[in-house]
Amino acid sequence: MTDPTLSIVILTWNSCALLEACLAALPDATAPLATEVIVIDNGSRDDTGSLLARRSDLVIVRNPRNRGVAAGRNQGLRLARGEFVALLDVDTVAAPGAFRTLVDYLRLNPDVGLVAPRLVGPEGELHYSCRRFPTLLDKVARRLPSLGRALTDDVELRWWDHATPRDVDYVIGACQVMRRPALQQVGQLDERIFYGPEDVDFCLRMHRAGWRVVYVPQAEVAHLERRVTRKLLSALTARHAWALAYYFWKHRYLMTRPSTAALRRAA
C-alpha cells in the first residue's frame, strides 16, 4: 500500500457534532493530496461511537477513558504513515485548499519543521494563534488585564497584521502540520502534560532541534473553541497550572523567554 502524502490526527471527546463537521470539510481542504485521517476517541460517552462505526474510510482508535491531549494525539502520531503529519482539533473546520497550502509551504522551505494556518472564529474574526514563548510574568498579566494589556498584546503579536508568513516562537495546537523528519527528530508530545502547554513545549523542541516554526495565513481554518463545563473547567485549570509549572521547570526559565535563533544555533 502506498503511503499517503498527509496524515491528519484528530482527537475527540464527547464532540460528535463537531467531529462530523470537521470531517465533512476535509475532502475540499486536503484535495488533491493523498490523505489518511486518524481519529482518536478519548473515551466519549455521546454518539461518537455510532458516527465512527459508519466511517470505514477512517483509521479509528477508541480509548475506554480520557487519556489526555498529549497521550491521545501520540496514539495517532504512532499510526500516521504520511510524508507530512497534521494535528487537528475536533472543533475546527478547514477551508478549501488549506492543507495543500501548508504542505506546499513545507515542500518549498526544507528548513521549516512545522507550519500552522490562520485561525478564525465562527464569524471570521482573527484568532491570535501564533505567539511568543510564555513567561511567568505573561501568565500573571493575563489575570490583570488592566495592568498587563500591553504585555499580553506583545506576546500575542497583536500589533502585526497577520497577513504574511512569519517565523514565530510557537503556534497553538488547534492545527499544526509538520514534516516527518522533524517529527522523528523532535519526538512525540510530552505525555506528562495532560492538558496545557504541550503545543508550546513541542514548538520549543522544534526550535531546539534546529527547525523553523512558521505561521502561514494563506491557509485558513475556523476554530470554534468548544466550551467546557464550569465543573470540568476547575479540574482542568488545576491540571493546566501544574503543566505550566512543569513546562517552566523542564525548560529552565521563568522570566526571560528563550530566543528561537539561539535555540536553533545550538542545535
N, C-alpha and C positions, 0 to 999 in steps of 0.2 A: 504494500500500500504506500502511495506517495505521501510524504509528509506535507501538511498544509503550510501555506505561507504564514498564516496568522492563527494563533490560538487565543481565544478570549475566555478568561476565567471570571465567572460571575458567582458571587457569594450571596445567598439569600436566606432570610429567616422571617417566617410569617409575613411574606410580602407577595402573595400570589398575583394580585392585580398589577403591581409594579413590575414583577418579573415578566408577565405576559406582554406588557407594553415595551419593556426593554428588549425582549427577544424579537418582537414584531419589527422593530426598527433596524435590526442588524443586517438583513439582506441588502438593503439600499446603502447602509453605512459602510459595508465591507466590500461591495462589488468593485472590481472584478476579482478580488483576492480569493484564493482558495482558503477557506476558513473552517476551523473547528470551534465549537462552543462547548465549554465545560461548565456545568452548573453544580455548585456545591451547596446542598441544602443543609443548613446548620441546625437541624432539629425542629423544623417547622411543625406547627400543630394546626395550621389552616388548610386550605385546599391546594397547597403547593404540590403535594404528592399526586393528586389527580391530574393536575396540569402536566407534570413531568411524565406521568405514565402515558400520556398521549403523544409525547415528543420523542420519536425514535431517532431523530436527527441529532440529538444532543448526547454528550458524554455526561453521565449523571452520577454523583456520589451523594448518598443520603446519610447524614450523621444522626445517631439517636439523640444527641444533645448538642447544645450550642458550644462549640469548641473555641469561640473567639474569632476575631478577624484574621489575625496572622496565621493561626493554625489551619483554619478553613481554606484560606487562599493558598497556603502552601500545598494542600492536597491537590488543588488544581494545577499548580505550577509543576508538581511532580508528574502529572499526567500529560502536560502540554507537549506537543510534538512540533510546533511551528517554528519557523525561522525567526519569527517575531512573536512576542507574548504580551497580551494585554490583560490588565486587571481593571475590571469594570464594576462599579456599584450597581446594585439592582434598581435603585431609584434614579436611573438615567435613561435618556432617550437620545441616541446619537443621530446627528443629521446625516443626510445622504452624502457619501464620499468621505466622511470624517476619518475613517480608519485608513483608507487609501492615502489620504493626505499625510497622515502621521507616519505610515510605513515608507512613503516616498521620501519624507524628510530624513528618516534614518538611513535609507539607502544612499542618499546624496551626501550624507555627513557621517563618515565612518567613525569619527571620534566621539559621536554622541551616543550615550548608552541608553537614555530614557527621554521620552517626549510626552507631552500632555497637551490636550486641546484647550481652547477657550471654553469655560463653563458658564452657562447662563441659567437664570431661573425660569420658572414657568411662563413669565411674561417677557422673556428675552433680556432681562436685566443682567448685567455683568456680575459674575461672582469673582471675588479676588482670590483666586485659587493658586497663584504662584507667589511665593513669599521668601523672605529672608529667614535664615535659621532662627528659632526662638531663643530667647534668653529668659532668665528668671524675671528680670525687670519687665519684659514684654508681657509675661503672664500676669504680673501684678497690675500693669497698666490696663489690661483688659477688664479688670474688676473696678477700675476707677476711670471711667470714660471721660469725665470732665477734665481730669488731670493728664490722662495718658493718650488723648486722641492723636496728637501729632506723632507720638512714637508708634502707635498702632497703625496709623496711615502709612508710615515709612516701612514698617515690617510687611504690610500687605501691598506695597508698591502702588498705592492709590494715586500717586502723582503722575503715574505713567499711563498712556492711553491704551495699552494692551492691544495695539493694532499690528505689531510686527513680531516675528520670532525673537526670543530673548533668552540668553543664558540666565538661569535663576538658581537659587540655593536649593529650593525644593518645590514640588507641586503636590497638592493634596491627592489622596489615593482614589478619588472617585473615578478617574480614568487615567491610566498610565500605560504606555506602550514601550517595551524595551527590546533590544536585540538579544538573541540567545547567548552570544559570547559574554556580554556584560552580566547577564543573569547568572551564568555559570561561574563567573569570576567573583561576583559580589555575594552570591548565595541567596537563600530564601529569606523571607521575612522573619523577624525575631519573635518567636512564639512566647517569649516571656512577657510580651506586650499583648494582653488580652484585648484591650480597647484603648486607643490613644495614638501616640505619635509613631506608629510603625511605619507610616509613609515618610515622615521626616527622617527617621533612622535609616530607612532604605536609601533615600536620596543622598544622605550624607555619606553612606558607604559607597555609593556610586562614585561620588567625587573622590573619595579616599582611594578608590581603585583606579583613578585616572580617567574616568568617563565624564563627559559633559551631560548636564540635565537642561533641557530646553523646552520652553513654552511655545507652542505653535498655534496661534489664534486663527489661522486659516481653516483649521478643523474645529468644529463646534459640537458640543454635547450639552443637552439640557439636563440640569441636575435638580431634582425635585426636593431633595433634602427631607427625607421622611422624618416625621416627628416620633419621639418615643414617649411613653407614659411617664408621669412625674415619679411614680414609684421606681420604675426601671431607671429613670434618669439619675436618681440619687445613688443607686448601686453602681451605675456606670461612671458617675462622677468620681466616686471613691477609687474605682479602678483606673480611671484616667489620671487622677492625681498621683497614684502610685507609679503609673507608667511614665509620667513626666519626670518624677524623681529618679527612676531607673535610667531613663534616657540621659539625663544630665550626668549621672554617675558614670554611665557607660562611656560617654564621650568626653568626660573630664573637663567640663566647662559649666559656668553658670551665667556670668555677666557679660562675657565677651564672645560674640558669636564666631564660629570658625570661618576662615577665609577659604572659599572654594578654590581659588588659584593656588593657595599654599597647600591645600589638601592634594590637589592633582600633581603639583610639583614633587610632592613627597612620595607619590605612588611608585 
